[in-house]
Amino acid sequence: MHDFNAIARAYIAAWNATDVASRAALIEKAFTANVSYRDPIMQGDGHAGVDALVAGVQSQFPGFRFTLKGEADGFADTIRFSWALGPEGVPSVIEGTDVGEIENGRLTSVTGFLDKVPVR
């Protein structure tokens, strides 16, 4: 049995880490070495690929933070959770729901869905 909330919290912690060394350790904790990440606007593979995605989001949205929306849920080796991204203390700018596959307590694949995106 997986602790789905702990897995989702590890994921969010990795996306929020701004220090490169700390982020690398958090990515290793949250994701398998061969992780595959896909959403409608970006994709990355392996720890280096996820790190590049995180760095890109942090560069595009400086000072923004990811937070979990509600509780994670899942069954067997599949997890689903929703998140919000925005500056602290104000309504989120972007929201999404991610579905992942778990292997040995870490995410081995993530498919992201964007539920709320800003109009450009």
Backbone atoms as SQL, in Angstrom:
CREATE TABLE atoms (id INTEGER PRIMARY KEY, chain TEXT, resi INTEGER, resn TEXT, atom TEXT, x REAL, y REAL, z REAL);
INSERT INTO atoms VALUES
  (1, 'A', 1, 'MET', 'N', 0.843, -1.184, 0.000),
  (2, 'A', 1, 'MET', 'CA', 0.000, 0.000, 0.000),
  (3, 'A', 1, 'MET', 'C', 0.884, 1.241, 0.000),
  (4, 'A', 2, 'HIS', 'N', 0.558, 2.185, -0.847),
  (5, 'A', 2, 'HIS', 'CA', 1.335, 3.420, -0.951),
  (6, 'A', 2, 'HIS', 'C', 0.727, 4.520, -0.080),
  (7, 'A', 3, 'ASP', 'N', 1.568, 5.406, 0.398),
  (8, 'A', 3, 'ASP', 'CA', 1.115, 6.620, 1.065),
  (9, 'A', 3, 'ASP', 'C', 1.019, 7.691, -0.030),
  (10, 'A', 4, 'PHE', 'N', -0.152, 7.781, -0.659),
  (11, 'A', 4, 'PHE', 'CA', -0.324, 8.671, -1.801),
  (12, 'A', 4, 'PHE', 'C', -0.064, 10.129, -1.451),
  (13, 'A', 5, 'ASN', 'N', -0.453, 10.550, -0.263),
  (14, 'A', 5, 'ASN', 'CA', -0.215, 11.936, 0.132),
  (15, 'A', 5, 'ASN', 'C', 1.278, 12.223, 0.281),
  (16, 'A', 6, 'ALA', 'N', 2.031, 11.288, 0.842),
  (17, 'A', 6, 'ALA', 'CA', 3.480, 11.481, 0.978),
  (18, 'A', 6, 'ALA', 'C', 4.142, 11.571, -0.396),
  (19, 'A', 7, 'ILE', 'N', 3.700, 10.755, -1.333),
  (20, 'A', 7, 'ILE', 'CA', 4.260, 10.793, -2.696),
  (21, 'A', 7, 'ILE', 'C', 3.945, 12.131, -3.355),
  (22, 'A', 8, 'ALA', 'N', 2.708, 12.614, -3.208),
  (23, 'A', 8, 'ALA', 'CA', 2.334, 13.905, -3.784),
  (24, 'A', 8, 'ALA', 'C', 3.104, 15.046, -3.124),
  (25, 'A', 9, 'ARG', 'N', 3.292, 14.970, -1.808),
  (26, 'A', 9, 'ARG', 'CA', 4.060, 16.023, -1.116),
  (27, 'A', 9, 'ARG', 'C', 5.516, 16.040, -1.578),
  (28, 'A', 10, 'ALA', 'N', 6.104, 14.866, -1.814),
  (29, 'A', 10, 'ALA', 'CA', 7.485, 14.801, -2.314),
  (30, 'A', 10, 'ALA', 'C', 7.584, 15.430, -3.701),
  (31, 'A', 11, 'TYR', 'N', 6.582, 15.183, -4.518),
  (32, 'A', 11, 'TYR', 'CA', 6.516, 15.768, -5.865),
  (33, 'A', 11, 'TYR', 'C', 6.478, 17.295, -5.777),
  (34, 'A', 12, 'ILE', 'N', 5.580, 17.815, -4.944),
  (35, 'A', 12, 'ILE', 'CA', 5.433, 19.268, -4.783),
  (36, 'A', 12, 'ILE', 'C', 6.723, 19.875, -4.227),
  (37, 'A', 13, 'ALA', 'N', 7.355, 19.214, -3.272),
  (38, 'A', 13, 'ALA', 'CA', 8.611, 19.719, -2.700),
  (39, 'A', 13, 'ALA', 'C', 9.687, 19.838, -3.775),
  (40, 'A', 14, 'ALA', 'N', 9.766, 18.868, -4.662),
  (41, 'A', 14, 'ALA', 'CA', 10.758, 18.928, -5.743),
  (42, 'A', 14, 'ALA', 'C', 10.487, 20.121, -6.652),
  (43, 'A', 15, 'TRP', 'N', 9.237, 20.367, -6.987),
  (44, 'A', 15, 'TRP', 'CA', 8.886, 21.485, -7.867),
  (45, 'A', 15, 'TRP', 'C', 9.105, 22.838, -7.194),
  (46, 'A', 16, 'ASN', 'N', 9.100, 22.889, -5.867),
  (47, 'A', 16, 'ASN', 'CA', 9.287, 24.152, -5.159),
  (48, 'A', 16, 'ASN', 'C', 10.738, 24.442, -4.799),
  (49, 'A', 17, 'ALA', 'N', 11.613, 23.469, -4.916),
  (50, 'A', 17, 'ALA', 'CA', 13.008, 23.651, -4.492),
  (51, 'A', 17, 'ALA', 'C', 13.748, 24.562, -5.471),
  (52, 'A', 18, 'THR', 'N', 14.289, 25.645, -4.955),
  (53, 'A', 18, 'THR', 'CA', 15.016, 26.579, -5.816),
  (54, 'A', 18, 'THR', 'C', 16.531, 26.363, -5.761),
  (55, 'A', 19, 'ASP', 'N', 17.029, 25.800, -4.689),
  (56, 'A', 19, 'ASP', 'CA', 18.442, 25.486, -4.581),
  (57, 'A', 19, 'ASP', 'C', 18.731, 24.236, -5.423),
  (58, 'A', 20, 'VAL', 'N', 19.698, 24.329, -6.319),
  (59, 'A', 20, 'VAL', 'CA', 19.967, 23.253, -7.276),
  (60, 'A', 20, 'VAL', 'C', 20.307, 21.930, -6.574),
  (61, 'A', 21, 'ALA', 'N', 21.162, 21.964, -5.570),
  (62, 'A', 21, 'ALA', 'CA', 21.555, 20.724, -4.879),
  (63, 'A', 21, 'ALA', 'C', 20.375, 20.123, -4.112),
  (64, 'A', 22, 'SER', 'N', 19.626, 20.970, -3.419),
  (65, 'A', 22, 'SER', 'CA', 18.449, 20.478, -2.693),
  (66, 'A', 22, 'SER', 'C', 17.428, 19.903, -3.661),
  (67, 'A', 23, 'ARG', 'N', 17.228, 20.579, -4.793),
  (68, 'A', 23, 'ARG', 'CA', 16.272, 20.107, -5.784),
  (69, 'A', 23, 'ARG', 'C', 16.676, 18.746, -6.328),
  (70, 'A', 24, 'ALA', 'N', 17.953, 18.553, -6.591),
  (71, 'A', 24, 'ALA', 'CA', 18.434, 17.258, -7.112),
  (72, 'A', 24, 'ALA', 'C', 18.103, 16.133, -6.132),
  (73, 'A', 25, 'ALA', 'N', 18.311, 16.376, -4.842),
  (74, 'A', 25, 'ALA', 'CA', 18.008, 15.357, -3.830),
  (75, 'A', 25, 'ALA', 'C', 16.508, 15.097, -3.750),
  (76, 'A', 26, 'LEU', 'N', 15.706, 16.150, -3.859),
  (77, 'A', 26, 'LEU', 'CA', 14.254, 15.981, -3.798),
  (78, 'A', 26, 'LEU', 'C', 13.714, 15.278, -5.042),
  (79, 'A', 27, 'ILE', 'N', 14.304, 15.563, -6.189),
  (80, 'A', 27, 'ILE', 'CA', 13.906, 14.876, -7.421),
  (81, 'A', 27, 'ILE', 'C', 14.238, 13.397, -7.313),
  (82, 'A', 28, 'GLU', 'N', 15.408, 13.081, -6.779),
  (83, 'A', 28, 'GLU', 'CA', 15.787, 11.674, -6.605),
  (84, 'A', 28, 'GLU', 'C', 14.831, 10.959, -5.642),
  (85, 'A', 29, 'LYS', 'N', 14.382, 11.669, -4.617),
  (86, 'A', 29, 'LYS', 'CA', 13.450, 11.078, -3.649),
  (87, 'A', 29, 'LYS', 'C', 12.070, 10.853, -4.265),
  (88, 'A', 30, 'ALA', 'N', 11.622, 11.759, -5.127),
  (89, 'A', 30, 'ALA', 'CA', 10.256, 11.718, -5.652),
  (90, 'A', 30, 'ALA', 'C', 10.103, 10.882, -6.920),
  (91, 'A', 31, 'PHE', 'N', 11.173, 10.774, -7.725),
  (92, 'A', 31, 'PHE', 'CA', 11.065, 10.181, -9.055),
  (93, 'A', 31, 'PHE', 'C', 12.084, 9.063, -9.256),
  (94, 'A', 32, 'THR', 'N', 11.691, 8.029, -10.011),
  (95, 'A', 32, 'THR', 'CA', 12.661, 7.002, -10.402),
  (96, 'A', 32, 'THR', 'C', 13.635, 7.610, -11.409),
  (97, 'A', 33, 'ALA', 'N', 14.782, 6.973, -11.578),
  (98, 'A', 33, 'ALA', 'CA', 15.803, 7.486, -12.495),
  (99, 'A', 33, 'ALA', 'C', 15.290, 7.574, -13.931),
  (100, 'A', 34, 'ASN', 'N', 14.379, 6.699, -14.305),
  (101, 'A', 34, 'ASN', 'CA', 13.881, 6.669, -15.685),
  (102, 'A', 34, 'ASN', 'C', 12.496, 7.307, -15.810),
  (103, 'A', 35, 'VAL', 'N', 12.162, 8.242, -14.933),
  (104, 'A', 35, 'VAL', 'CA', 10.850, 8.877, -14.947),
  (105, 'A', 35, 'VAL', 'C', 10.565, 9.522, -16.307),
  (106, 'A', 36, 'SER', 'N', 9.297, 9.518, -16.654),
  (107, 'A', 36, 'SER', 'CA', 8.806, 10.175, -17.867),
  (108, 'A', 36, 'SER', 'C', 7.730, 11.165, -17.439),
  (109, 'A', 37, 'TYR', 'N', 7.889, 12.449, -17.804),
  (110, 'A', 37, 'TYR', 'CA', 6.911, 13.480, -17.463),
  (111, 'A', 37, 'TYR', 'C', 6.345, 14.061, -18.766),
  (112, 'A', 38, 'ARG', 'N', 5.019, 14.167, -18.844),
  (113, 'A', 38, 'ARG', 'CA', 4.353, 14.736, -20.014),
  (114, 'A', 38, 'ARG', 'C', 3.173, 15.580, -19.562),
  (115, 'A', 39, 'ASP', 'N', 3.047, 16.772, -20.139),
  (116, 'A', 39, 'ASP', 'CA', 1.823, 17.545, -20.009),
  (117, 'A', 39, 'ASP', 'C', 1.603, 18.256, -21.344),
  (118, 'A', 40, 'PRO', 'N', 0.533, 19.020, -21.503),
  (119, 'A', 40, 'PRO', 'CA', 0.245, 19.593, -22.817),
  (120, 'A', 40, 'PRO', 'C', 1.299, 20.560, -23.361),
  (121, 'A', 41, 'ILE', 'N', 2.159, 21.103, -22.503),
  (122, 'A', 41, 'ILE', 'CA', 3.118, 22.082, -23.020),
  (123, 'A', 41, 'ILE', 'C', 4.583, 21.723, -22.807),
  (124, 'A', 42, 'MET', 'N', 4.874, 20.679, -22.053),
  (125, 'A', 42, 'MET', 'CA', 6.276, 20.318, -21.848),
  (126, 'A', 42, 'MET', 'C', 6.422, 18.842, -21.532),
  (127, 'A', 43, 'GLN', 'N', 7.647, 18.366, -21.708),
  (128, 'A', 43, 'GLN', 'CA', 7.944, 16.969, -21.398),
  (129, 'A', 43, 'GLN', 'C', 9.403, 16.847, -21.015),
  (130, 'A', 44, 'GLY', 'N', 9.693, 15.831, -20.219),
  (131, 'A', 44, 'GLY', 'CA', 11.066, 15.579, -19.812),
  (132, 'A', 44, 'GLY', 'C', 11.217, 14.147, -19.351),
  (133, 'A', 45, 'ASP', 'N', 12.424, 13.633, -19.484),
  (134, 'A', 45, 'ASP', 'CA', 12.716, 12.255, -19.095),
  (135, 'A', 45, 'ASP', 'C', 13.918, 12.224, -18.166),
  (136, 'A', 46, 'GLY', 'N', 13.846, 11.330, -17.185),
  (137, 'A', 46, 'GLY', 'CA', 14.937, 11.165, -16.235),
  (138, 'A', 46, 'GLY', 'C', 15.018, 12.333, -15.272),
  (139, 'A', 47, 'HIS', 'N', 15.913, 12.189, -14.311),
  (140, 'A', 47, 'HIS', 'CA', 16.080, 13.246, -13.310),
  (141, 'A', 47, 'HIS', 'C', 16.505, 14.558, -13.940),
  (142, 'A', 48, 'ALA', 'N', 17.407, 14.508, -14.931),
  (143, 'A', 48, 'ALA', 'CA', 17.869, 15.737, -15.586),
  (144, 'A', 48, 'ALA', 'C', 16.726, 16.417, -16.333),
  (145, 'A', 49, 'GLY', 'N', 15.873, 15.630, -16.959),
  (146, 'A', 49, 'GLY', 'CA', 14.743, 16.192, -17.675),
  (147, 'A', 49, 'GLY', 'C', 13.754, 16.871, -16.752),
  (148, 'A', 50, 'VAL', 'N', 13.447, 16.242, -15.615),
  (149, 'A', 50, 'VAL', 'CA', 12.539, 16.850, -14.643),
  (150, 'A', 50, 'VAL', 'C', 13.175, 18.104, -14.063),
  (151, 'A', 51, 'ASP', 'N', 14.462, 18.058, -13.756),
  (152, 'A', 51, 'ASP', 'CA', 15.152, 19.230, -13.227),
  (153, 'A', 51, 'ASP', 'C', 15.057, 20.397, -14.206),
  (154, 'A', 52, 'ALA', 'N', 15.234, 20.142, -15.485),
  (155, 'A', 52, 'ALA', 'CA', 15.142, 21.200, -16.494),
  (156, 'A', 52, 'ALA', 'C', 13.726, 21.787, -16.540),
  (157, 'A', 53, 'LEU', 'N', 12.721, 20.941, -16.403),
  (158, 'A', 53, 'LEU', 'CA', 11.342, 21.428, -16.390),
  (159, 'A', 53, 'LEU', 'C', 11.088, 22.317, -15.181),
  (160, 'A', 54, 'VAL', 'N', 11.522, 21.863, -14.016),
  (161, 'A', 54, 'VAL', 'CA', 11.338, 22.635, -12.789),
  (162, 'A', 54, 'VAL', 'C', 12.051, 23.986, -12.905),
  (163, 'A', 55, 'ALA', 'N', 13.294, 23.961, -13.356),
  (164, 'A', 55, 'ALA', 'CA', 14.051, 25.211, -13.505),
  (165, 'A', 55, 'ALA', 'C', 13.359, 26.150, -14.495),
  (166, 'A', 56, 'GLY', 'N', 12.810, 25.597, -15.569),
  (167, 'A', 56, 'GLY', 'CA', 12.107, 26.415, -16.555),
  (168, 'A', 56, 'GLY', 'C', 10.855, 27.076, -15.982),
  (169, 'A', 57, 'VAL', 'N', 10.072, 26.320, -15.225),
  (170, 'A', 57, 'VAL', 'CA', 8.867, 26.878, -14.606),
  (171, 'A', 57, 'VAL', 'C', 9.255, 27.953, -13.591),
  (172, 'A', 58, 'GLN', 'N', 10.286, 27.685, -12.799),
  (173, 'A', 58, 'GLN', 'CA', 10.709, 28.673, -11.813),
  (174, 'A', 58, 'GLN', 'C', 11.232, 29.944, -12.477),
  (175, 'A', 59, 'SER', 'N', 11.880, 29.809, -13.620),
  (176, 'A', 59, 'SER', 'CA', 12.371, 30.971, -14.360),
  (177, 'A', 59, 'SER', 'C', 11.209, 31.784, -14.939),
  (178, 'A', 60, 'GLN', 'N', 10.208, 31.098, -15.449),
  (179, 'A', 60, 'GLN', 'CA', 9.063, 31.767, -16.053),
  (180, 'A', 60, 'GLN', 'C', 8.148, 32.399, -15.009),
  (181, 'A', 61, 'PHE', 'N', 8.084, 31.789, -13.827),
  (182, 'A', 61, 'PHE', 'CA', 7.193, 32.258, -12.768),
  (183, 'A', 61, 'PHE', 'C', 7.962, 32.455, -11.464),
  (184, 'A', 62, 'PRO', 'N', 8.885, 33.417, -11.428),
  (185, 'A', 62, 'PRO', 'CA', 9.699, 33.600, -10.220),
  (186, 'A', 62, 'PRO', 'C', 8.835, 33.932, -9.002),
  (187, 'A', 63, 'GLY', 'N', 9.158, 33.278, -7.885),
  (188, 'A', 63, 'GLY', 'CA', 8.450, 33.516, -6.639),
  (189, 'A', 63, 'GLY', 'C', 7.146, 32.749, -6.493),
  (190, 'A', 64, 'PHE', 'N', 6.711, 32.051, -7.551),
  (191, 'A', 64, 'PHE', 'CA', 5.487, 31.264, -7.460),
  (192, 'A', 64, 'PHE', 'C', 5.781, 29.970, -6.704),
  (193, 'A', 65, 'ARG', 'N', 4.757, 29.422, -6.063),
  (194, 'A', 65, 'ARG', 'CA', 4.880, 28.179, -5.299),
  (195, 'A', 65, 'ARG', 'C', 3.769, 27.213, -5.696),
  (196, 'A', 66, 'PHE', 'N', 4.111, 25.938, -5.728),
  (197, 'A', 66, 'PHE', 'CA', 3.118, 24.890, -5.921),
  (198, 'A', 66, 'PHE', 'C', 2.539, 24.510, -4.575),
  (199, 'A', 67, 'THR', 'N', 1.233, 24.253, -4.542),
  (200, 'A', 67, 'THR', 'CA', 0.576, 23.719, -3.364),
  (201, 'A', 67, 'THR', 'C', -0.359, 22.598, -3.803),
  (202, 'A', 68, 'LEU', 'N', -0.560, 21.637, -2.926),
  (203, 'A', 68, 'LEU', 'CA', -1.534, 20.581, -3.201),
  (204, 'A', 68, 'LEU', 'C', -2.934, 21.128, -2.991),
  (205, 'A', 69, 'LYS', 'N', -3.842, 20.721, -3.846),
  (206, 'A', 69, 'LYS', 'CA', -5.263, 21.040, -3.677),
  (207, 'A', 69, 'LYS', 'C', -5.936, 19.768, -3.169),
  (208, 'A', 70, 'GLY', 'N', -6.319, 19.764, -1.934),
  (209, 'A', 70, 'GLY', 'CA', -6.970, 18.592, -1.376),
  (210, 'A', 70, 'GLY', 'C', -5.990, 17.461, -1.130),
  (211, 'A', 71, 'GLU', 'N', -6.519, 16.258, -1.106),
  (212, 'A', 71, 'GLU', 'CA', -5.737, 15.058, -0.822),
  (213, 'A', 71, 'GLU', 'C', -5.457, 14.289, -2.106),
  (214, 'A', 72, 'ALA', 'N', -4.336, 13.618, -2.142),
  (215, 'A', 72, 'ALA', 'CA', -4.031, 12.715, -3.255),
  (216, 'A', 72, 'ALA', 'C', -4.856, 11.446, -3.088),
  (217, 'A', 73, 'ASP', 'N', -5.176, 10.811, -4.203),
  (218, 'A', 73, 'ASP', 'CA', -5.831, 9.518, -4.117),
  (219, 'A', 73, 'ASP', 'C', -5.246, 8.589, -5.167),
  (220, 'A', 74, 'GLY', 'N', -5.602, 7.345, -5.087),
  (221, 'A', 74, 'GLY', 'CA', -5.089, 6.392, -6.045),
  (222, 'A', 74, 'GLY', 'C', -5.489, 4.988, -5.688),
  (223, 'A', 75, 'PHE', 'N', -5.030, 4.070, -6.500),
  (224, 'A', 75, 'PHE', 'CA', -5.222, 2.650, -6.230),
  (225, 'A', 75, 'PHE', 'C', -4.086, 1.904, -6.898),
  (226, 'A', 76, 'ALA', 'N', -3.742, 0.774, -6.313),
  (227, 'A', 76, 'ALA', 'CA', -2.616, -0.042, -6.807),
  (228, 'A', 76, 'ALA', 'C', -1.402, 0.867, -6.969),
  (229, 'A', 77, 'ASP', 'N', -0.844, 0.953, -8.168),
  (230, 'A', 77, 'ASP', 'CA', 0.351, 1.762, -8.414),
  (231, 'A', 77, 'ASP', 'C', 0.051, 3.047, -9.180),
  (232, 'A', 78, 'THR', 'N', -1.188, 3.534, -9.097),
  (233, 'A', 78, 'THR', 'CA', -1.585, 4.754, -9.802),
  (234, 'A', 78, 'THR', 'C', -2.017, 5.803, -8.791),
  (235, 'A', 79, 'ILE', 'N', -1.534, 7.044, -8.987),
  (236, 'A', 79, 'ILE', 'CA', -1.844, 8.167, -8.104),
  (237, 'A', 79, 'ILE', 'C', -2.461, 9.290, -8.920),
  (238, 'A', 80, 'ARG', 'N', -3.343, 10.050, -8.267),
  (239, 'A', 80, 'ARG', 'CA', -3.930, 11.249, -8.867),
  (240, 'A', 80, 'ARG', 'C', -3.973, 12.328, -7.799),
  (241, 'A', 81, 'PHE', 'N', -3.559, 13.530, -8.168),
  (242, 'A', 81, 'PHE', 'CA', -3.622, 14.658, -7.240),
  (243, 'A', 81, 'PHE', 'C', -3.706, 15.950, -8.030),
  (244, 'A', 82, 'SER', 'N', -4.241, 16.969, -7.388),
  (245, 'A', 82, 'SER', 'CA', -4.364, 18.283, -8.016),
  (246, 'A', 82, 'SER', 'C', -3.483, 19.277, -7.282),
  (247, 'A', 83, 'TRP', 'N', -3.057, 20.283, -8.008),
  (248, 'A', 83, 'TRP', 'CA', -2.134, 21.279, -7.472),
  (249, 'A', 83, 'TRP', 'C', -2.512, 22.663, -7.982),
  (250, 'A', 84, 'ALA', 'N', -1.956, 23.671, -7.329),
  (251, 'A', 84, 'ALA', 'CA', -2.135, 25.062, -7.732),
  (252, 'A', 84, 'ALA', 'C', -0.763, 25.722, -7.740),
  (253, 'A', 85, 'LEU', 'N', -0.594, 26.708, -8.622),
  (254, 'A', 85, 'LEU', 'CA', 0.666, 27.440, -8.737),
  (255, 'A', 85, 'LEU', 'C', 0.357, 28.934, -8.750),
  (256, 'A', 86, 'GLY', 'N', 1.045, 29.665, -7.879),
  (257, 'A', 86, 'GLY', 'CA', 0.876, 31.108, -7.849),
  (258, 'A', 86, 'GLY', 'C', 1.683, 31.708, -6.722),
  (259, 'A', 87, 'PRO', 'N', 1.679, 33.028, -6.641),
  (260, 'A', 87, 'PRO', 'CA', 2.358, 33.690, -5.530),
  (261, 'A', 87, 'PRO', 'C', 1.642, 33.367, -4.221),
  (262, 'A', 88, 'GLU', 'N', 2.402, 33.311, -3.143),
  (263, 'A', 88, 'GLU', 'CA', 1.790, 33.028, -1.839),
  (264, 'A', 88, 'GLU', 'C', 0.827, 34.145, -1.451),
  (265, 'A', 89, 'GLY', 'N', -0.305, 33.756, -0.888),
  (266, 'A', 89, 'GLY', 'CA', -1.256, 34.718, -0.362),
  (267, 'A', 89, 'GLY', 'C', -2.254, 35.278, -1.361),
  (268, 'A', 90, 'VAL', 'N', -2.187, 34.845, -2.616),
  (269, 'A', 90, 'VAL', 'CA', -3.151, 35.299, -3.625),
  (270, 'A', 90, 'VAL', 'C', -3.700, 34.081, -4.364),
  (271, 'A', 91, 'PRO', 'N', -4.830, 34.225, -5.039),
  (272, 'A', 91, 'PRO', 'CA', -5.369, 33.078, -5.780),
  (273, 'A', 91, 'PRO', 'C', -4.373, 32.544, -6.814),
  (274, 'A', 92, 'SER', 'N', -4.431, 31.250, -7.031),
  (275, 'A', 92, 'SER', 'CA', -3.499, 30.615, -7.964),
  (276, 'A', 92, 'SER', 'C', -3.720, 31.116, -9.391),
  (277, 'A', 93, 'VAL', 'N', -2.658, 31.095, -10.159),
  (278, 'A', 93, 'VAL', 'CA', -2.688, 31.508, -11.555),
  (279, 'A', 93, 'VAL', 'C', -2.893, 30.294, -12.457),
  (280, 'A', 94, 'ILE', 'N', -2.290, 29.180, -12.074),
  (281, 'A', 94, 'ILE', 'CA', -2.355, 27.947, -12.852),
  (282, 'A', 94, 'ILE', 'C', -2.749, 26.821, -11.908),
  (283, 'A', 95, 'GLU', 'N', -3.590, 25.911, -12.401),
  (284, 'A', 95, 'GLU', 'CA', -3.966, 24.729, -11.625),
  (285, 'A', 95, 'GLU', 'C', -3.946, 23.514, -12.538),
  (286, 'A', 96, 'GLY', 'N', -3.696, 22.366, -11.949),
  (287, 'A', 96, 'GLY', 'CA', -3.662, 21.153, -12.745),
  (288, 'A', 96, 'GLY', 'C', -3.940, 19.914, -11.925),
  (289, 'A', 97, 'THR', 'N', -4.069, 18.828, -12.642),
  (290, 'A', 97, 'THR', 'CA', -4.242, 17.513, -12.043),
  (291, 'A', 97, 'THR', 'C', -3.249, 16.576, -12.708),
  (292, 'A', 98, 'ASP', 'N', -2.509, 15.852, -11.911),
  (293, 'A', 98, 'ASP', 'CA', -1.511, 14.923, -12.430),
  (294, 'A', 98, 'ASP', 'C', -1.888, 13.502, -12.070),
  (295, 'A', 99, 'VAL', 'N', -1.605, 12.607, -12.989),
  (296, 'A', 99, 'VAL', 'CA', -1.803, 11.175, -12.788),
  (297, 'A', 99, 'VAL', 'C', -0.442, 10.529, -12.964),
  (298, 'A', 100, 'GLY', 'N', -0.068, 9.679, -12.035),
  (299, 'A', 100, 'GLY', 'CA', 1.252, 9.070, -12.108),
  (300, 'A', 100, 'GLY', 'C', 1.228, 7.585, -11.825),
  (301, 'A', 101, 'GLU', 'N', 2.281, 6.941, -12.272),
  (302, 'A', 101, 'GLU', 'CA', 2.513, 5.534, -11.962),
  (303, 'A', 101, 'GLU', 'C', 3.646, 5.476, -10.949),
  (304, 'A', 102, 'ILE', 'N', 3.498, 4.599, -9.984),
  (305, 'A', 102, 'ILE', 'CA', 4.439, 4.490, -8.870),
  (306, 'A', 102, 'ILE', 'C', 5.214, 3.188, -8.973),
  (307, 'A', 103, 'GLU', 'N', 6.508, 3.293, -8.702),
  (308, 'A', 103, 'GLU', 'CA', 7.382, 2.116, -8.644),
  (309, 'A', 103, 'GLU', 'C', 8.267, 2.269, -7.418),
  (310, 'A', 104, 'ASN', 'N', 8.188, 1.340, -6.500),
  (311, 'A', 104, 'ASN', 'CA', 8.992, 1.380, -5.272),
  (312, 'A', 104, 'ASN', 'C', 8.852, 2.707, -4.528),
  (313, 'A', 105, 'GLY', 'N', 7.641, 3.227, -4.457),
  (314, 'A', 105, 'GLY', 'CA', 7.372, 4.438, -3.697),
  (315, 'A', 105, 'GLY', 'C', 7.711, 5.739, -4.384),
  (316, 'A', 106, 'ARG', 'N', 8.184, 5.666, -5.630),
  (317, 'A', 106, 'ARG', 'CA', 8.530, 6.885, -6.371),
  (318, 'A', 106, 'ARG', 'C', 7.772, 6.912, -7.692),
  (319, 'A', 107, 'LEU', 'N', 7.623, 8.102, -8.237),
  (320, 'A', 107, 'LEU', 'CA', 6.921, 8.264, -9.509),
  (321, 'A', 107, 'LEU', 'C', 7.809, 7.822, -10.661),
  (322, 'A', 108, 'THR', 'N', 7.268, 6.949, -11.500),
  (323, 'A', 108, 'THR', 'CA', 7.999, 6.505, -12.680),
  (324, 'A', 108, 'THR', 'C', 7.443, 7.114, -13.963),
  (325, 'A', 109, 'SER', 'N', 6.216, 7.609, -13.903),
  (326, 'A', 109, 'SER', 'CA', 5.655, 8.383, -15.011),
  (327, 'A', 109, 'SER', 'C', 4.624, 9.343, -14.453),
  (328, 'A', 110, 'VAL', 'N', 4.527, 10.509, -15.091),
  (329, 'A', 110, 'VAL', 'CA', 3.545, 11.518, -14.711),
  (330, 'A', 110, 'VAL', 'C', 2.933, 12.067, -15.987),
  (331, 'A', 111, 'THR', 'N', 1.612, 12.098, -16.013),
  (332, 'A', 111, 'THR', 'CA', 0.877, 12.762, -17.081),
  (333, 'A', 111, 'THR', 'C', 0.110, 13.895, -16.436),
  (334, 'A', 112, 'GLY', 'N', 0.391, 15.113, -16.882),
  (335, 'A', 112, 'GLY', 'CA', -0.221, 16.292, -16.290),
  (336, 'A', 112, 'GLY', 'C', -1.331, 16.869, -17.147),
  (337, 'A', 113, 'PHE', 'N', -2.368, 17.335, -16.497),
  (338, 'A', 113, 'PHE', 'CA', -3.483, 17.994, -17.149),
  (339, 'A', 113, 'PHE', 'C', -3.601, 19.398, -16.568),
  (340, 'A', 114, 'LEU', 'N', -3.742, 20.391, -17.427),
  (341, 'A', 114, 'LEU', 'CA', -3.870, 21.773, -16.971),
  (342, 'A', 114, 'LEU', 'C', -5.347, 22.113, -16.864),
  (343, 'A', 115, 'ASP', 'N', -5.786, 22.417, -15.645),
  (344, 'A', 115, 'ASP', 'CA', -7.191, 22.715, -15.381),
  (345, 'A', 115, 'ASP', 'C', -7.495, 24.204, -15.473),
  (346, 'A', 116, 'LYS', 'N', -6.493, 25.032, -15.195),
  (347, 'A', 116, 'LYS', 'CA', -6.667, 26.485, -15.228),
  (348, 'A', 116, 'LYS', 'C', -5.360, 27.097, -15.717),
  (349, 'A', 117, 'VAL', 'N', -5.430, 27.868, -16.789),
  (350, 'A', 117, 'VAL', 'CA', -4.237, 28.542, -17.306),
  (351, 'A', 117, 'VAL', 'C', -4.598, 29.999, -17.597),
  (352, 'A', 118, 'PRO', 'N', -3.626, 30.900, -17.451),
  (353, 'A', 118, 'PRO', 'CA', -3.924, 32.310, -17.708),
  (354, 'A', 118, 'PRO', 'C', -4.145, 32.563, -19.206),
  (355, 'A', 119, 'VAL', 'N', -5.003, 33.515, -19.494),
  (356, 'A', 119, 'VAL', 'CA', -5.233, 33.925, -20.872),
  (357, 'A', 119, 'VAL', 'C', -4.098, 34.854, -21.267),
  (358, 'A', 120, 'ARG', 'N', -3.541, 34.608, -22.420),
  (359, 'A', 120, 'ARG', 'CA', -2.418, 35.470, -22.874),
  (360, 'A', 120, 'ARG', 'C', -2.897, 36.534, -23.814);
